[in-house]
Structures are given as C-alpha cells and as structure tokens.
Amino acid sequence: MNKNILLIWDRIGDYHLSRVKALEKQTGATVYTADLAGTDALYKWDSIANSSHTVLSTKPAEQPYILHRFKIFRKILKEHNIDFVAMPYGRTEYHLFLAYAKLTGISTLIFSESWYSRGKAKDFLKSILLKTLGDTFFVSGKRAYQHFTKNYHIKPANIISGYSVVDNAHFEKALDTKKNSPKELLCVARYSDEKNLLTLIQAFEKSVLSENYILRLVGDGPLRTSLQTYIDQHALDKKVILTGWLTYHELPQLYAQATAFILPSTFEPWGLVVNEAMVAGLPILLSNTCGCIPDLLVENQNGFSFDPYNESELTEKLNQLNTLTDTKLHQFGIRSKEIIQEFSPEIWARKMLDNYEL
C-alpha cells in the first residue's frame, strides 16, 4: 500500500525534480512537494506550478518565517493525509516540521550531504538532535555514511547512502563536440572563495597543460571581477575564459565540448557537478575535500585527486593530465560513465522504496 509522501527542500530545482519524478514513476502515485521559500541567495531556479506543490513562503530561504511556514506545513499534512515526510535539516523550520511529524506519528527521513566533524561537543549535540527528529537518514555517500555512524552514532540500519544524484539522462543527450585543439579543461562552480578558482588559474598558468588546453570557468558570484582582473593583468584572456552563469538546459552541450573536468574546492559537501561531468564521459580532477571522492573517483582510472591548498601539487596533476593520450582520455571517460550509473534518480527512488516500502 502506497504512503502519501511529502518532500521539502529550500527550493526545488532540476536536480530535485528528477528525483521526485522517478519516485512518482516507481510508486505510481502523486508525490507532494514544497519549497521552504520563494527565492534564495544562490540559485535561479524557476518556480513550480502544479497542484501537488506548495511554496511555504515567498520570503527568501535565508529569512526565518517560522510560524507562517509551520502553519502551511501542518495544513498540507492534514489536507493530503501525509504519512511520510523527507527534508534536510539545519534550519529552525525543518526542525519544527520534523518534530511535529514525529509527535503525530508520521515517518521522517532526513537528507544530508554533511561529512565534516565540528568537534566532539558539537557532534554530540547534533547527534541528539538528529536521533530525536529522524527515523531514517539519506546521506550522500561513503564519507557522510562514516560521519553519521562514527560521529553521530546513528545505527547503520537507519542510514541510506546515495542521496546525491542528478538527472543522468539530461546530461547524456548532447552530441560529443570535442575538438583535437585546443582541448578544454572545464570547471563549473560558483565564483566564491571556497571554490578556490584563483589557485586553479595560477596552477594552470604554470602548468604545461596551458600550452595545449584552455581553462573554462562556468558560474557566477562575488569574485567575478577579481578573477577577471587577474586574467587581464596576466594576459590570460586567450587561455582562461569566464563564461558566466549558464542555464540547466545549456549545460549538457558545455560538458560535451570539454575534454576533462576539474573541481578545486576547499569545501565541498559532495559536488553534483562532478556527477554531471561523469555522465558526459569526462575524466575528473578533484580536490580531496570533495565529499564525492570515495564514491566517484578511482585514482588513475577515471581521474586524479589533489590537495587544494597545495598549488604545486595541483600543477603536477595538470601536467599529468597533459600526458594522457586521446585514447587514455577516452578510457578515463568511459570509466567515469560506468561509475556514475550507480548514482541516478531511478536508483535514488528505489532506495527510498526499499527502505520505507512506500
């Protein structure tokens, strides 16, 4: 017997929609969804307009509006006879929603990509919070699973792994437009400090790779002006390109024309752009702070890892990429596509079904 499901995120974008659709397809029933807010500081997603979706507030996600959002949440539960809710945690509203659901006998699942310890005291307090609010925890991958079992002392039987997926079919559909020269190293990331883009540019500038590749940075953010200034001052405008923000529908062709993908972040809970690049068949170079590394990178089979704080090491990895023949690049890309097949919306939905018998 199917349960009535409610899924909530800050704002539901294309990644979330692919998961919702896969779950609806496998359950054969409507999945109810809600946005915590009408806008947020990071994403430019369009709003959803259908009868099974609710926006809990038109205020930004970062702005608390606790009582108002809670009243609408409670109304959804009653009107649709919801008996299973799933959402992230970390905002007061989510904690209130989860606590109310638990008190009224509704099953709760918490989404999380977190794998960073905040110290024993904070981990202990968070452990109490999580055990109080969640029946089950859907975590991103191996690092998060270890974090939840080791630092939060959550029972393995209560943890599902494999939360972080994208719509693989969307990123497979573009035609391969790779050219022999110049080859292209692609990075899709917000232009902000934690993405470590200036270090990437500097390492690329010093590498042999820059003789044969261009570096394309796709995104937007507060560091755009300073990054462009560095590029101009060092006469790199022909080698390093700031493309700016592109739409979800433009991204598949972007990956299709690239030769390899890099994510140099100093902080990255998972890195969904890595999923996208792998689906498109790209070799990957990842900072060792990316949460997805144990799940998605097999060293020297589909890419390389590096210390994001060590520019010399990053330069060495770029030089190593430069030594790969076209045949080897293709083999790395094929391996990426093989690995990422285990991370899809369909498998995401199946894991939800298997663990909750929805």
N, C-alpha and C positions, 0 to 999 in steps of 0.2 A: 504493500500500500504506500503510495507516494505521500511525502510530507509536504506541507506548504512552506516554502523556503523564502527567506528574506536575506539578501546580500547587500551590505553597505560599504561604501568607500568614501573618502573625502569628495572626490568627483570621479565619475565613471568615464573612462576613456576607451580607446580602441582595444587596449590590452584586456581590460575587464570585460568588455562586451563579447569578445571571442570566447571567454570562459563561460559567461552566462549563457550564450547560445549553445555551446557544447553541452552544458548541463541540462538545458531545456530539451535538447535533442535526445539525450540519453534517458531522461526521466519521462518524456512525453507530456510534461506539464509546464505551466507557466512558472517562471522563477521571478519573484518580486524583487525589485532593486530600489535603492535610494542613494541619492547624493547627500552628503552631510551639508554641502553648501552649493551656492550657485556659481561661485568663482573661487579661484585660488591664485597664489603668487607665482606658481611655476608653469602651469600647463595652459594650453589654448584649446582645450577640447570643446567641441560643440555640445550643447545640452541635448539630452534625450527627450523625446516627446512620444510617450505611449502610456496606455492606461495602467501598466504594471510597474511604472517608475514614478518615484516621488522625490522632489527636492525639499529637503527638510528646512532649508533657509536660503534666502537669496543673498545673505551676508557672506563674506569671504570665509573659507575654511579655517583660516588662521584666527578669525574673530569669534570668541566664545558667544554662544547664544543658547545657553544650556536648557532652560525651561521650555522655550519655544520649540526647540528641536525634539525634546523629550516628549512633549505633548503629541506632536505629529507622529513620532515613532510609535508611541502607545496606540494611537489611532489605527495605524497600519496593522499592528498585531491583531487588534480586535476585528477590524473590517475583513481581513483576509484569513482569519483564523490561523495565524502563523505558528508553527510549532518547531521551527529550526531557524536560527539566525547565525550569520557569519559576518565578521568585520575585523578591521585592525584594532589595535589598542594604542594608548598613548595620549589620547585626548579625553578630557573630562566627560564629554558627551558619550563616547564609546564605553567608558567605564560604567556610566549610569545605565546605558542601554543594556549592557551585558548583565549587570547586577539585577535589573528589573526582570530580564528574561529568565534568569536563574530562579528568582523568587517565585515566578509564575509558572514554573515547570517547563519552560521552553529550552530546548537543547542549544548550547552555544559552542561556536567554533571561532578561534582567534587566528587571524592571518598575521604572519610575521616574517620579515627578512633579516631581523636583527641577529648578529652573531658576536658583537663586541661586549666583553665584560666591562662593567662600570665600577668594578671593585666589589669585594665581598659584602660590604654593608648594603650597597645599593642593589646588588644582585639578590641578596636575601629578601629585601623588602619587595622587590619586583616579583620574586618567586611567590610570595604570599598573595600578592595582587592577582597574578596570573592563575594560580590554583583556585582562588576564590571566584574568578569571573569566567574561566573557560573550562568546558568539558573536554575539548579536543583542540589541538594546535596544528595549523597547517603552515609549515615553515619552508623556507626557500630551498634548502639543500643541506649538504653534509656539515658545513660549518655551523649553520643555525641549529641543526639537529644536535650536534655535540654541545653547543652552548646551552640549549634548553635542558638537556639531560644532565650535564655536568654542573652548570652554574645555577640553574633554576630548579634542578632536581625534579623535573617533570618525568613521569613514567614513560618509557619508550612506547608502550601500548597506546598512549594518548597523543602521540605525535604522528602526523602525516608529513612526509617530505616530498618536495616537488612543486611548491606553490608558484615559483617564478617562471611563467611561460608567456609566450607571445603567440599571435596567430601565424603559425608556420606557413600556412597556405598563402597568406598575403605576401610574404617575403620570398616565396619561391616563384612567383608568377612573372617576374620581369625577365626580359631577354638578356643573356650574357653579352655585354658590350665591351669587355676588357680589351685593351689595346696593348700591343707589344711595347710601345714607347710613347710618352713616358708612363711608367707604371704608377699606381696611385695607392698611397697609404692613407686609409680613411679613419677618422675619429669622429664619432657622433657623441657630443657631450655639451652640457651647459658651460658657458664661458664664465666659470666661477673658480674660486681658489682651490677647492677640494678636487677639481678635475685635473689640476697640475699641468695645464696646457703650455705655460711658458717653458717649463722644464722640457716638455716634449719638443717644442720648437727649437730650443737650444741644443738638445741632443741630436735632433735631426740635422741641424745646421752643421754640426761637427762630424756627422757620420758619412761614410762612403755611400750610403743609401741615397743621399740627397743628389748624387750625380745621376741617378737612374730613375728616381721616383719624385713625384710631387706629394706633398702632405696637404690633405684637405680636412679642415675642421668645420664640422657642421653643428650649428647650435646658435645660441644667443645668451646674453647675460651681462653682468656688470663689468666684466673685464674686456669687453669687445674693443673698446677704444685703446686700452693699454697694449693689448695683443697686436692690434693693427699698427700702433706706433712702433713697437719693436720690429715688426716685419718691414716697415718702411725704412727705419733707421739702419737696418742691416741688409737692405737691398734684397729681400727675400720674396718680393711680390710675385715672382715667376715660379717660385718653389713652394711657398706656403700660402694656401688660399683659405680665407674665411668665407665660407659660403653663406653663413647666416642660418636662420631657422627655416626648415622645410616642413611641409605637411606630411602627415602619415601616408598619404597616397603617393607622394613623390619619393619616399624613402626606398622602396624596392629597386627602382632603377638606379638610385645612387649606389646601393650596395652592389648591384650587378656590374657597374662600371669600375669598381675598385679591384685592387689586386690583393690587399691584405687589410686587416683591421687592427686598431690599437686602442686600448683604454688605459691611460696612465694615472688614474685617480689615486689620491692619498686616502680617500674614504669612499667606500662603495659597498653598501649592504649586499647587493647582488650584481646588477648590471644587465638589464634587459636588452640593451643594445648589442651585447655580446650574442645573445640568442639570435637576434635579427641577422647579424653578420654571419653566424654559423649556418643558419638556414640558407643563406645566399651562397654558401660554399666558400667562405673566406678563411684563410689562415688567420690566427689571432695572436696578438701580443698583449699580455695582461699584467698590470700591476699586481703584486702579490697581496695587496689589500682588497682586491675584488672578491666578494663573497662567493662568486660562482666558480672560482678556480678549481676546487677539488672535484666538482661535478662536470665541468665543461672543457677543461684544458688537460690534455695528455702531452706532457713535455716532449718536444721533438717529433710528435706525431701529427698534431694539428696546430702547433704554435710554441711560443716561448713565454716565460714569466720573467719579471724583473722587480727590483726594489725601486719604488717610485721616488725615494729620497736620494738615490744614487745615480746621478746623471751619467757618470762614466759607464756604469753597468747598462743603463738604457741605451747609450750609444753603441755599446758592444752588441746588444741584441738587435739593434737596427742594422749593424754591419753583418750580423749573422743572417738576417732576413735577406740582405742583398746577395748573399752567396747562393741562395736557393734558385735552382733552375726552374724553368716554366713547368717541367714535368713534376718536380718536387712540390712546387706551389700548388699544382693541381691535386696531387696526392694529399697534401695537408687539407685542402678544401673539401675533398671527398670525406676525409676522416671527420672534419667538423660536421658535415651533414649527417653522418652516421650517428655521432654522439647526440646531436640535438633532437633526434627523432624521439628520444625518451622524455622530452620536455615539450608537450603540446597541449592545447586546450582539451583535446579529447581524453588524454591520459589524466589531466587535471580533474576533469569531471568524473572519470572512472574512480579515481582515488576518493573523491567525496562520496560517491555512491557506495563503494566498498566499505567505507568506514562508518557510514551513517545509515546505510540501507534506505536511501531517500526514495 
